[in-house]
Amino acid sequence: MKVADRVRSPCVSICALDGDDVCIGCHRTGDEIMRWPRMTNDERQEVLKSVAKREEKVAL
């Protein structure tokens, strides 16, 4: 797979985990951040769906 075909990280270079182990910048958990380089594109898409749900909660 070409690098251009891989799902990109949602990292925004604001790296700090809150009390729930969720990054305040990209909204991934610490575990998701650590596993990201080894994930398949399908796994990354699932994480991005979870990220979107977490972002909605913060926006409320």
Biopython code that builds the backbone (N, CA, C, O; Angstrom):
import numpy as np
from Bio.PDB.StructureBuilder import StructureBuilder

atoms = [
    (1, "MET", "N", (0.842, -1.187, 0.000)),
    (1, "MET", "CA", (0.000, 0.000, 0.000)),
    (1, "MET", "C", (0.882, 1.242, 0.000)),
    (1, "MET", "O", (1.858, 1.329, 0.745)),
    (2, "LYS", "N", (0.529, 2.179, -0.829)),
    (2, "LYS", "CA", (1.261, 3.435, -0.887)),
    (2, "LYS", "C", (0.942, 4.280, 0.339)),
    (2, "LYS", "O", (-0.152, 4.197, 0.899)),
    (3, "VAL", "N", (1.894, 5.078, 0.740)),
    (3, "VAL", "CA", (1.684, 5.970, 1.886)),
    (3, "VAL", "C", (0.483, 6.871, 1.636)),
    (3, "VAL", "O", (-0.281, 7.148, 2.561)),
    (4, "ALA", "N", (0.307, 7.327, 0.420)),
    (4, "ALA", "CA", (-0.796, 8.234, 0.092)),
    (4, "ALA", "C", (-2.161, 7.568, 0.268)),
    (4, "ALA", "O", (-3.166, 8.259, 0.431)),
    (5, "ASP", "N", (-2.208, 6.233, 0.237)),
    (5, "ASP", "CA", (-3.470, 5.505, 0.375)),
    (5, "ASP", "C", (-3.849, 5.222, 1.823)),
    (5, "ASP", "O", (-4.971, 4.794, 2.092)),
    (6, "ARG", "N", (-2.936, 5.452, 2.755)),
    (6, "ARG", "CA", (-3.193, 5.152, 4.161)),
    (6, "ARG", "C", (-4.046, 6.242, 4.799)),
    (6, "ARG", "O", (-3.926, 7.422, 4.470)),
    (7, "VAL", "N", (-4.902, 5.824, 5.711)),
    (7, "VAL", "CA", (-5.731, 6.783, 6.463)),
    (7, "VAL", "C", (-4.797, 7.592, 7.353)),
    (7, "VAL", "O", (-4.012, 7.025, 8.114)),
    (8, "ARG", "N", (-4.878, 8.891, 7.260)),
    (8, "ARG", "CA", (-3.974, 9.776, 8.003)),
    (8, "ARG", "C", (-4.388, 9.928, 9.448)),
    (8, "ARG", "O", (-5.565, 9.839, 9.798)),
    (9, "SER", "N", (-3.402, 10.158, 10.263)),
    (9, "SER", "CA", (-3.615, 10.381, 11.690)),
    (9, "SER", "C", (-4.365, 11.700, 11.907)),
    (9, "SER", "O", (-4.128, 12.676, 11.194)),
    (10, "PRO", "N", (-5.264, 11.728, 12.886)),
    (10, "PRO", "CA", (-5.974, 12.967, 13.200)),
    (10, "PRO", "C", (-5.164, 13.898, 14.115)),
    (10, "PRO", "O", (-5.684, 14.908, 14.588)),
    (11, "CYS", "N", (-3.918, 13.564, 14.357)),
    (11, "CYS", "CA", (-3.073, 14.353, 15.261)),
    (11, "CYS", "C", (-3.000, 15.813, 14.818)),
    (11, "CYS", "O", (-2.816, 16.107, 13.637)),
    (12, "VAL", "N", (-3.148, 16.721, 15.782)),
    (12, "VAL", "CA", (-3.052, 18.159, 15.506)),
    (12, "VAL", "C", (-1.928, 18.797, 16.326)),
    (12, "VAL", "O", (-1.883, 20.016, 16.496)),
    (13, "SER", "N", (-1.027, 17.957, 16.829)),
    (13, "SER", "CA", (0.149, 18.395, 17.596)),
    (13, "SER", "C", (-0.207, 19.135, 18.889)),
    (13, "SER", "O", (0.538, 20.002, 19.346)),
    (14, "ILE", "N", (-1.346, 18.783, 19.461)),
    (14, "ILE", "CA", (-1.718, 19.255, 20.796)),
    (14, "ILE", "C", (-1.870, 17.983, 21.621)),
    (14, "ILE", "O", (-2.971, 17.458, 21.789)),
    (15, "CYS", "N", (-0.756, 17.507, 22.124)),
    (15, "CYS", "CA", (-0.705, 16.168, 22.718)),
    (15, "CYS", "C", (-0.724, 16.221, 24.238)),
    (15, "CYS", "O", (0.285, 16.505, 24.884)),
    (16, "ALA", "N", (-1.900, 15.939, 24.793)),
    (16, "ALA", "CA", (-2.051, 15.862, 26.252)),
    (16, "ALA", "C", (-3.279, 15.012, 26.534)),
    (16, "ALA", "O", (-4.357, 15.258, 25.992)),
    (17, "LEU", "N", (-3.104, 14.009, 27.389)),
    (17, "LEU", "CA", (-4.218, 13.140, 27.744)),
    (17, "LEU", "C", (-4.972, 13.719, 28.937)),
    (17, "LEU", "O", (-4.369, 14.204, 29.894)),
    (18, "ASP", "N", (-6.294, 13.659, 28.863)),
    (18, "ASP", "CA", (-7.108, 14.136, 29.978)),
    (18, "ASP", "C", (-7.278, 13.014, 31.005)),
    (18, "ASP", "O", (-6.645, 11.966, 30.883)),
    (19, "GLY", "N", (-8.102, 13.218, 31.986)),
    (19, "GLY", "CA", (-8.313, 12.242, 33.043)),
    (19, "GLY", "C", (-8.945, 10.943, 32.570)),
    (19, "GLY", "O", (-8.885, 9.935, 33.274)),
    (20, "ASP", "N", (-9.552, 10.952, 31.383)),
    (20, "ASP", "CA", (-10.159, 9.748, 30.812)),
    (20, "ASP", "C", (-9.237, 9.063, 29.812)),
    (20, "ASP", "O", (-9.666, 8.163, 29.091)),
    (21, "ASP", "N", (-7.950, 9.487, 29.762)),
    (21, "ASP", "CA", (-6.950, 8.927, 28.844)),
    (21, "ASP", "C", (-7.272, 9.232, 27.384)),
    (21, "ASP", "O", (-6.984, 8.430, 26.495)),
    (22, "VAL", "N", (-7.871, 10.398, 27.145)),
    (22, "VAL", "CA", (-8.202, 10.832, 25.792)),
    (22, "VAL", "C", (-7.411, 12.100, 25.496)),
    (22, "VAL", "O", (-7.371, 13.027, 26.305)),
    (23, "CYS", "N", (-6.787, 12.124, 24.333)),
    (23, "CYS", "CA", (-5.993, 13.286, 23.935)),
    (23, "CYS", "C", (-6.908, 14.490, 23.709)),
    (23, "CYS", "O", (-7.930, 14.377, 23.031)),
    (24, "ILE", "N", (-6.547, 15.630, 24.272)),
    (24, "ILE", "CA", (-7.366, 16.836, 24.100)),
    (24, "ILE", "C", (-7.224, 17.423, 22.695)),
    (24, "ILE", "O", (-8.027, 18.267, 22.297)),
    (25, "GLY", "N", (-6.222, 16.992, 21.949)),
    (25, "GLY", "CA", (-6.024, 17.493, 20.592)),
    (25, "GLY", "C", (-6.747, 16.675, 19.534)),
    (25, "GLY", "O", (-7.531, 17.213, 18.752)),
    (26, "CYS", "N", (-6.481, 15.358, 19.509)),
    (26, "CYS", "CA", (-7.035, 14.511, 18.444)),
    (26, "CYS", "C", (-8.191, 13.633, 18.892)),
    (26, "CYS", "O", (-8.838, 12.998, 18.059)),
    (27, "HIS", "N", (-8.463, 13.582, 20.188)),
    (27, "HIS", "CA", (-9.579, 12.826, 20.763)),
    (27, "HIS", "C", (-9.427, 11.311, 20.643)),
    (27, "HIS", "O", (-10.414, 10.580, 20.732)),
    (28, "ARG", "N", (-8.197, 10.836, 20.440)),
    (28, "ARG", "CA", (-7.948, 9.393, 20.488)),
    (28, "ARG", "C", (-7.523, 9.023, 21.901)),
    (28, "ARG", "O", (-6.996, 9.855, 22.639)),
    (29, "THR", "N", (-7.758, 7.761, 22.274)),
    (29, "THR", "CA", (-7.280, 7.297, 23.571)),
    (29, "THR", "C", (-5.779, 7.044, 23.483)),
    (29, "THR", "O", (-5.214, 6.948, 22.393)),
    (30, "GLY", "N", (-5.151, 6.940, 24.633)),
    (30, "GLY", "CA", (-3.725, 6.636, 24.656)),
    (30, "GLY", "C", (-3.424, 5.349, 23.925)),
    (30, "GLY", "O", (-2.438, 5.261, 23.195)),
    (31, "ASP", "N", (-4.273, 4.342, 24.117)),
    (31, "ASP", "CA", (-4.094, 3.059, 23.439)),
    (31, "ASP", "C", (-4.220, 3.207, 21.925)),
    (31, "ASP", "O", (-3.420, 2.637, 21.183)),
    (32, "GLU", "N", (-5.202, 3.957, 21.460)),
    (32, "GLU", "CA", (-5.386, 4.163, 20.021)),
    (32, "GLU", "C", (-4.185, 4.874, 19.415)),
    (32, "GLU", "O", (-3.762, 4.545, 18.307)),
    (33, "ILE", "N", (-3.641, 5.835, 20.125)),
    (33, "ILE", "CA", (-2.462, 6.567, 19.643)),
    (33, "ILE", "C", (-1.277, 5.615, 19.506)),
    (33, "ILE", "O", (-0.565, 5.637, 18.503)),
    (34, "MET", "N", (-1.074, 4.780, 20.521)),
    (34, "MET", "CA", (0.068, 3.857, 20.491)),
    (34, "MET", "C", (-0.079, 2.800, 19.396)),
    (34, "MET", "O", (0.910, 2.414, 18.771)),
    (35, "ARG", "N", (-1.297, 2.336, 19.162)),
    (35, "ARG", "CA", (-1.513, 1.280, 18.166)),
    (35, "ARG", "C", (-1.632, 1.797, 16.737)),
    (35, "ARG", "O", (-1.528, 1.010, 15.795)),
    (36, "TRP", "N", (-1.849, 3.098, 16.550)),
    (36, "TRP", "CA", (-2.125, 3.680, 15.232)),
    (36, "TRP", "C", (-1.138, 3.237, 14.138)),
    (36, "TRP", "O", (-1.581, 2.855, 13.055)),
    (37, "PRO", "N", (0.169, 3.273, 14.377)),
    (37, "PRO", "CA", (1.095, 2.897, 13.289)),
    (37, "PRO", "C", (0.929, 1.455, 12.794)),
    (37, "PRO", "O", (1.295, 1.147, 11.660)),
    (38, "ARG", "N", (0.387, 0.580, 13.630)),
    (38, "ARG", "CA", (0.236, -0.829, 13.255)),
    (38, "ARG", "C", (-1.185, -1.183, 12.797)),
    (38, "ARG", "O", (-1.446, -2.325, 12.419)),
    (39, "MET", "N", (-2.083, -0.227, 12.830)),
    (39, "MET", "CA", (-3.480, -0.491, 12.458)),
    (39, "MET", "C", (-3.646, -0.587, 10.946)),
    (39, "MET", "O", (-2.908, 0.019, 10.169)),
    (40, "THR", "N", (-4.653, -1.379, 10.561)),
    (40, "THR", "CA", (-5.057, -1.414, 9.156)),
    (40, "THR", "C", (-5.904, -0.174, 8.874)),
    (40, "THR", "O", (-6.325, 0.520, 9.800)),
    (41, "ASN", "N", (-6.150, 0.098, 7.605)),
    (41, "ASN", "CA", (-7.008, 1.236, 7.262)),
    (41, "ASN", "C", (-8.411, 1.057, 7.832)),
    (41, "ASN", "O", (-9.028, 2.030, 8.266)),
    (42, "ASP", "N", (-8.921, -0.171, 7.838)),
    (42, "ASP", "CA", (-10.251, -0.418, 8.405)),
    (42, "ASP", "C", (-10.273, -0.100, 9.902)),
    (42, "ASP", "O", (-11.223, 0.506, 10.398)),
    (43, "GLU", "N", (-9.233, -0.508, 10.610)),
    (43, "GLU", "CA", (-9.148, -0.205, 12.038)),
    (43, "GLU", "C", (-9.052, 1.296, 12.261)),
    (43, "GLU", "O", (-9.666, 1.829, 13.186)),
    (44, "ARG", "N", (-8.298, 1.971, 11.432)),
    (44, "ARG", "CA", (-8.169, 3.425, 11.555)),
    (44, "ARG", "C", (-9.497, 4.121, 11.312)),
    (44, "ARG", "O", (-9.824, 5.095, 11.989)),
    (45, "GLN", "N", (-10.264, 3.622, 10.345)),
    (45, "GLN", "CA", (-11.581, 4.206, 10.073)),
    (45, "GLN", "C", (-12.492, 4.053, 11.289)),
    (45, "GLN", "O", (-13.247, 4.969, 11.614)),
    (46, "GLU", "N", (-12.430, 2.912, 11.958)),
    (46, "GLU", "CA", (-13.232, 2.691, 13.160)),
    (46, "GLU", "C", (-12.823, 3.662, 14.275)),
    (46, "GLU", "O", (-13.677, 4.197, 14.982)),
    (47, "VAL", "N", (-11.519, 3.883, 14.424)),
    (47, "VAL", "CA", (-11.041, 4.837, 15.426)),
    (47, "VAL", "C", (-11.550, 6.232, 15.093)),
    (47, "VAL", "O", (-11.973, 6.968, 15.984)),
    (48, "LEU", "N", (-11.513, 6.598, 13.821)),
    (48, "LEU", "CA", (-11.980, 7.931, 13.428)),
    (48, "LEU", "C", (-13.475, 8.111, 13.712)),
    (48, "LEU", "O", (-13.916, 9.217, 14.022)),
    (49, "LYS", "N", (-14.252, 7.036, 13.607)),
    (49, "LYS", "CA", (-15.672, 7.111, 13.967)),
    (49, "LYS", "C", (-15.818, 7.383, 15.468)),
    (49, "LYS", "O", (-16.652, 8.187, 15.886)),
    (50, "SER", "N", (-14.999, 6.706, 16.264)),
    (50, "SER", "CA", (-15.018, 6.930, 17.716)),
    (50, "SER", "C", (-14.574, 8.350, 18.050)),
    (50, "SER", "O", (-15.131, 8.994, 18.938)),
    (51, "VAL", "N", (-13.565, 8.827, 17.328)),
    (51, "VAL", "CA", (-13.068, 10.190, 17.526)),
    (51, "VAL", "C", (-14.197, 11.191, 17.255)),
    (51, "VAL", "O", (-14.376, 12.142, 18.016)),
    (52, "ALA", "N", (-14.949, 10.984, 16.185)),
    (52, "ALA", "CA", (-16.038, 11.901, 15.834)),
    (52, "ALA", "C", (-17.078, 11.956, 16.952)),
    (52, "ALA", "O", (-17.587, 13.030, 17.275)),
    (53, "LYS", "N", (-17.396, 10.799, 17.543)),
    (53, "LYS", "CA", (-18.352, 10.767, 18.651)),
    (53, "LYS", "C", (-17.812, 11.515, 19.860)),
    (53, "LYS", "O", (-18.550, 12.244, 20.522)),
    (54, "ARG", "N", (-16.521, 11.338, 20.152)),
    (54, "ARG", "CA", (-15.913, 12.036, 21.291)),
    (54, "ARG", "C", (-15.894, 13.538, 21.055)),
    (54, "ARG", "O", (-16.126, 14.317, 21.980)),
    (55, "GLU", "N", (-15.617, 13.948, 19.821)),
    (55, "GLU", "CA", (-15.603, 15.386, 19.491)),
    (55, "GLU", "C", (-16.986, 15.999, 19.681)),
    (55, "GLU", "O", (-17.103, 17.135, 20.142)),
    (56, "GLU", "N", (-18.028, 15.259, 19.332)),
    (56, "GLU", "CA", (-19.400, 15.757, 19.503)),
    (56, "GLU", "C", (-19.696, 16.049, 20.967)),
    (56, "GLU", "O", (-20.314, 17.063, 21.291)),
    (57, "LYS", "N", (-19.255, 15.163, 21.844)),
    (57, "LYS", "CA", (-19.491, 15.348, 23.271)),
    (57, "LYS", "C", (-18.788, 16.593, 23.803)),
    (57, "LYS", "O", (-19.329, 17.290, 24.662)),
    (58, "VAL", "N", (-17.584, 16.879, 23.298)),
    (58, "VAL", "CA", (-16.815, 18.043, 23.731)),
    (58, "VAL", "C", (-17.464, 19.321, 23.213)),
    (58, "VAL", "O", (-17.451, 20.346, 23.894)),
    (59, "ALA", "N", (-18.031, 19.262, 22.006)),
    (59, "ALA", "CA", (-18.622, 20.451, 21.381)),
    (59, "ALA", "C", (-19.922, 20.873, 22.047)),
    (59, "ALA", "O", (-20.352, 22.015, 21.881)),
    (60, "LEU", "N", (-20.554, 19.984, 22.793)),
    (60, "LEU", "CA", (-21.855, 20.317, 23.405)),
    (60, "LEU", "C", (-21.740, 21.266, 24.555)),
    (60, "LEU", "O", (-22.749, 21.629, 25.159)),
]
sb = StructureBuilder()
sb.init_structure("model")
sb.init_model(0)
sb.init_chain("A")
sb.init_seg("    ")
for serial, (resi, resn, name, xyz) in enumerate(atoms, 1):
    if name == "N":
        sb.init_residue(resn, " ", resi, " ")
    sb.init_atom(name, np.array(xyz, "f"), 0.0, 1.0, " ", f" {name:<3s}", serial, name[0])
structure = sb.get_structure()
